[in-house]
Amino acid sequence: LARAEQDVERVGDAVAVAIGRGRGGGQVRGGHQRRQLGAVAGAQRQVLIADRQEDIRTTRVSMAGGDLIIGCDPVVAANKETTLRIRAGRTHVALNTHGTPTAAFVKNGNWENPADQCVANVAQAVGEPANLGLFDADAVASKLMGDTIFVNPMILGYAWQKGWVPLERASLIRAIELNGVAVDANKAAFEWGRQAAHDWARVQALLTPAQVITLQKRETLDSLV
């Protein structure tokens, strides 16, 4: 899942390439859908992974059959098409808690960002707290990478570090390299996502500006005259 259609393509394609390189005959089938989700234009890429092609008999994830949801925006992640594929106790979710303002923000002066409620809805659907990973990927990407465009590989790295992506790190990194777009930055974003999953407190500390203390030399009588 992502905030924009091209973002879904980048994440989905990286996973697809990694499957081809790292699963030893693994196969991927998936559907790419673009839907109008209320006031949000959301895109969804469904990826199925198996060791043998004959083990995959559909192009879509079945209801309550999802193992992992990579949610790059909580508003999109909380839509019905996604939550119907969550099964409490089975599905893991790596979720960016920052919600992108929708078109309703311009038209409605009383508009309130539904991100917090969407996060709560996803958490309720997941059920098991250990199966839900939350962090403000927009804040991390903006502060440490200089651009929120790197949210998506960051969320992927977060999910991988949690052990929820059944692919080797080397395969995912190679997929980023083969994509050939902002390779070093995307690889760095992936690693920052891993760090966020491993030690969020350390990453969070980097987001908080340090207090600057300036020591001034004591003025003397000569300097005042």
Secondary structure, DSSP 8 states (H G I E B T S, - for coil): -BSSHHHHHHHHHHHHHHHHHHSSS-EEEEEEEEEEETTEEEEEEEEEEESSGGG---SS--TT--SEEEESSHHHHTSHHHHTT--TTT-EEEEE------THHHH-TT----HHHHHHHHHHHH--GGGEEEE-HHHHIIIIIS-GGGHHHHHHHHHHHTT-S-S-HHHHHHHHHHH-SSHHHHHHHHHHHHHHHH-HHHHHHHHS------------HHHH-
